[in-house]
Amino acid sequence: MSEFRSASRLYYDKIQKVVDIQTKIIYFLISIIFAFGITYMLDNPDLNKAQIYVLVLLFLAIGLWLSEAVPPFAVSLIIFGFLVLGLGHFYSDMNSESVALYVQKYI
């Protein structure tokens, strides 16, 4: 009888791990949809492209922190990576002298 219990417990643990991973993936996707949706609703013609990027990043970070789809330290790494990669490309098209001023604001 105890063999059946231990076997069923192992099977249950495997299923639970799969469900936990699927739940985190769903929360991650919902956070992305939430970030783009809220940013689309708050879209203002006065905002430039970089400000919209940062607004999406803000709402994405809020969604990921609340849902705990990824660990909090990973959210901070996502923020830094997005700022460097996303905004670096945006500011690379500008004048090289003024880029340093813009980058210093975010760093």
VENGI-V37099 format. One record per pair of residues at least 12 apart in sequence whose C-alpha atoms are under 10 Angstrom apart, sorted by sequence separation. I is the first residue (numbers start at 1). J is the second residue. D is the distance in Angstrom with one decimal. If there is no record, write none. Layout:
i: (I;I)
j: (J;J)
d: (D;D)
This chain:
i: (40;43;91;39;42;62;39;61;88;39;40;60;61;87;88;36;39;40;87;36;38;39;61;38;39;60;61;36;37;39;60;84;87;35;36;39;83;35;36;38;39;57;58;34;35;37;38;57;84;35;36;83;84;32;35;36;83;32;34;35;54;57;33;34;35;57;80;32;33;35;80;31;32;34;35;54;31;32;34;35;53;54;30;31;33;53;31;32;28;31;32;54;30;31;50;53;54;29;30;31;53;28;29;31;27;28;31;50;51;27;30;50;53;31;49;50;27;28;30;50;24;27;28;29;50;26;27;28;49;50;27;28;24;26;27;23;24;25;24;25;23;24;21;20;54)
j: (52;55;103;52;55;75;53;75;102;54;55;75;76;102;103;52;55;56;103;53;55;56;78;56;57;78;79;55;56;58;79;103;106;55;56;59;103;56;57;59;60;78;79;56;57;59;60;79;106;58;59;106;107;56;59;60;107;57;59;60;79;82;59;60;61;83;106;59;60;62;107;59;60;62;63;82;60;61;63;64;82;83;60;61;63;83;62;63;60;63;64;86;63;64;83;86;87;63;64;65;87;63;64;66;63;64;67;86;87;64;67;87;90;69;87;88;66;67;69;89;64;67;68;69;90;67;68;69;90;91;69;70;67;69;70;67;68;69;69;70;69;70;69;69;106)
d: (9.3;9.6;8.0;7.4;9.2;9.3;9.2;6.4;9.8;9.8;10.0;9.1;8.1;9.5;7.9;10.0;6.5;9.0;8.2;10.0;9.1;5.9;8.4;8.1;9.5;9.8;7.4;9.2;9.1;9.5;9.2;8.8;9.1;8.3;6.2;7.8;9.3;5.4;9.3;7.5;9.9;9.0;8.5;9.2;7.4;9.4;9.8;6.9;8.9;7.8;8.0;7.4;8.9;8.7;4.7;8.1;8.6;9.4;7.3;4.9;9.3;7.7;9.9;7.3;8.5;8.6;9.4;8.4;8.6;8.5;8.8;8.0;5.9;9.6;7.3;8.9;5.8;9.3;7.2;9.8;8.9;7.8;9.5;8.2;9.5;8.6;8.1;7.7;9.1;4.7;8.6;9.2;8.0;6.1;9.5;7.6;8.6;9.8;9.1;9.4;7.7;8.0;9.6;9.1;8.4;6.6;7.8;8.4;9.5;7.7;9.1;6.4;9.7;8.6;9.1;9.7;9.5;7.8;9.7;9.9;9.8;6.1;8.5;9.1;6.9;9.8;7.9;5.4;7.9;8.4;5.6;7.7;8.1;8.3;9.2;9.9;7.6;6.9;4.6;9.1;8.0;7.4;9.1;9.9;9.6)
